[in-house]
C-alpha cells in the first residue's frame, strides 16, 4: 500500500460501503464526517497568557539586549505583538492575559495575587491601546 491508496475510493482500506479514506479530511480528522470538519474549521482559537509577575520578573535582565528591559516588559511586548498579529490575521480568535504573583488582585473569584489584565475576548485596537497603557506600570 502506498500513500495514494489511502485516498482511493475503492482501495484496500475501503469499508463495506467502498468509501475507504476517500475524504482526506476524514483520514486526518480521526473519523470526523464532513459536517464535523466544517464546524471545526469555524471554531475560534483561544489563547490565555499566564504571566508570572513575582518580584524577580521585574528586575532588569542583561540577557534581554539593549537597555536591559525586565522579563515582564519583554513578555508583555510579546503579548502585544501577538494581539496585533491576531487582529490582522484572524480577528475571530480570542486572547486573554492573566497575571499571577501580583500585589493587586482583580478577578471575578477574588483570588489573591491574581490579576485578569485582559478578559478572554477578540483583540481589537481599543484592547491593544489599553494594554499598552498598562505596560507603563511595569516599566
RODO-2510 file (C-alpha; in nm, 4 decimals, decimal comma):
residues 139
     n   res          X          Y          Z
     1     x     0,0000     0,0000     0,0000
     2     x     0,1304     0,3443    -0,0845
     3     x     0,0138     0,6947     0,0063
     4     x    -0,2219     0,7214    -0,2915
     5     x    -0,4068     0,4085    -0,1771
     6     x    -0,5226     0,5963     0,1309
     7     x    -0,7167     0,8367    -0,0892
     8     x    -0,8520     0,5753    -0,3275
     9     x    -1,2290     0,5395    -0,3216
    10     x    -1,2126     0,1631    -0,3564
    11     x    -0,8639     0,0844    -0,2254
    12     x    -0,7751    -0,1812     0,0250
    13     x    -0,8851     0,0496     0,3097
    14     x    -1,2390     0,0629     0,1766
    15     x    -1,5091    -0,0242     0,4226
    16     x    -1,8311    -0,2102     0,3488
    17     x    -1,9632     0,0851     0,1521
    18     x    -1,6399     0,1044    -0,0520
    19     x    -1,5718     0,4573     0,0671
    20     x    -1,2313     0,3897     0,2261
    21     x    -1,0433     0,7077     0,3150
    22     x    -1,1642     0,8911     0,0054
    23     x    -1,2257     1,2024     0,2116
    24     x    -0,8813     1,3287     0,3103
    25     x    -1,0319     1,5377     0,5910
    26     x    -1,1852     1,2214     0,7348
    27     x    -0,8488     1,0487     0,7379
    28     x    -0,6677     1,3352     0,9076
    29     x    -0,9529     1,4309     1,1395
    30     x    -0,9764     1,0891     1,3037
    31     x    -1,3006     0,9745     1,1517
    32     x    -1,4934     1,3027     1,1647
    33     x    -1,7591     1,3446     0,8980
    34     x    -1,7671     1,6462     0,6626
    35     x    -2,0134     1,8373     0,8811
    36     x    -1,7906     1,7979     1,1878
    37     x    -1,4845     1,9051     0,9878
    38     x    -1,6629     2,2184     0,8644
    39     x    -1,7759     2,3029     1,2185
    40     x    -1,4197     2,2579     1,3419
    41     x    -1,2882     2,4947     1,0746
    42     x    -1,5289     2,7620     1,2008
    43     x    -1,4063     2,7290     1,5598
    44     x    -1,2060     3,0033     1,7145
    45     x    -0,8683     2,9723     1,8744
    46     x    -0,8471     3,0901     2,2322
    47     x    -0,5134     3,1803     2,3876
    48     x    -0,4639     3,2723     2,7516
    49     x    -0,1277     3,4115     2,8532
    50     x    -0,0498     3,3255     3,2144
    51     x     0,2299     3,5562     3,3231
    52     x     0,4456     3,5328     3,6346
    53     x     0,4725     3,8769     3,7964
    54     x     0,6834     3,7952     4,1002
    55     x     0,9498     4,0480     4,2002
    56     x     1,2312     3,8712     4,0124
    57     x     1,0447     3,9205     3,6828
    58     x     1,0667     4,2999     3,7216
    59     x     1,4448     4,3139     3,7543
    60     x     1,6491     4,4262     3,4565
    61     x     1,7862     4,1306     3,2663
    62     x     2,1203     4,1713     3,0838
    63     x     2,0231     3,8840     2,8515
    64     x     1,7345     4,0907     2,7089
    65     x     1,9590     4,3082     2,4955
    66     x     1,9900     4,6845     2,4635
    67     x     1,8664     4,8774     2,7655
    68     x     1,8284     4,5540     2,9625
    69     x     1,4471     4,5503     2,9871
    70     x     1,2933     4,3314     3,2522
    71     x     1,1469     3,9915     3,1671
    72     x     0,7955     4,1206     3,2363
    73     x     0,8442     4,4038     2,9854
    74     x     0,9583     4,1564     2,7225
    75     x     0,6664     3,9238     2,7883
    76     x     0,4038     4,1992     2,7734
    77     x     0,5559     4,3294     2,4494
    78     x     0,5360     3,9772     2,3062
    79     x     0,1693     3,9556     2,4087
    80     x     0,1044     4,2898     2,2388
    81     x     0,2770     4,1736     1,9232
    82     x     0,0720     3,8529     1,9260
    83     x    -0,2511     4,0507     1,9710
    84     x    -0,1652     4,2852     1,6836
    85     x    -0,0954     3,9879     1,4600
    86     x    -0,4261     3,8243     1,5539
    87     x    -0,6198     4,1433     1,4750
    88     x    -0,4786     4,1320     1,1231
    89     x    -0,4774     3,7577     1,0543
    90     x    -0,7763     3,6107     1,2385
    91     x    -0,9968     3,8536     1,4229
    92     x    -1,2330     3,5755     1,5383
    93     x    -0,9759     3,4338     1,7790
    94     x    -0,9824     3,5232     2,1464
    95     x    -0,6966     3,6271     2,3727
    96     x    -0,6790     3,6641     2,7485
    97     x    -0,3989     3,7780     2,9774
    98     x    -0,3826     3,6684     3,3405
    99     x    -0,1094     3,7815     3,5770
   100     x    -0,0165     3,5911     3,8913
   101     x     0,2122     3,6859     4,1765
   102     x     0,0843     4,0450     4,1683
   103     x     0,0399     4,2818     4,4595
   104     x    -0,3067     4,3739     4,3377
   105     x    -0,5898     4,1312     4,2771
   106     x    -0,8507     4,1808     4,0068
   107     x    -1,0533     3,8733     3,9224
   108     x    -1,4142     3,7613     3,9481
   109     x    -1,3382     3,4903     4,2068
   110     x    -1,1419     3,7216     4,4408
   111     x    -0,8293     3,5063     4,4357
   112     x    -0,5364     3,6869     4,5944
   113     x    -0,2428     3,7892     4,3753
   114     x    -0,4307     3,7116     4,0504
   115     x    -0,4993     3,9942     3,8070
   116     x    -0,7015     3,9454     3,4889
   117     x    -0,5347     4,2044     3,2716
   118     x    -0,7317     4,1158     2,9570
   119     x    -1,0507     3,9094     2,9672
   120     x    -1,0774     3,6351     2,7072
   121     x    -1,2080     3,8272     2,4081
   122     x    -1,1336     3,9069     2,0461
   123     x    -0,8452     4,1526     2,0250
   124     x    -0,9190     4,4962     1,8859
   125     x    -0,7469     4,8337     1,8687
   126     x    -0,9014     4,9502     2,1979
   127     x    -0,7798     4,6405     2,3846
   128     x    -0,4309     4,6848     2,2433
   129     x    -0,4177     5,0533     2,3417
   130     x    -0,5459     4,9660     2,6881
   131     x    -0,2747     4,7036     2,7273
   132     x    -0,0096     4,9479     2,6048
   133     x    -0,1186     5,1928     2,8774
   134     x    -0,0974     4,9212     3,1401
   135     x     0,2583     4,8398     3,0332
   136     x     0,3760     5,1667     3,1816
   137     x     0,3003     5,0246     3,5269
   138     x     0,5641     4,7576     3,4663
   139     x     0,8397     4,9897     3,3486
***
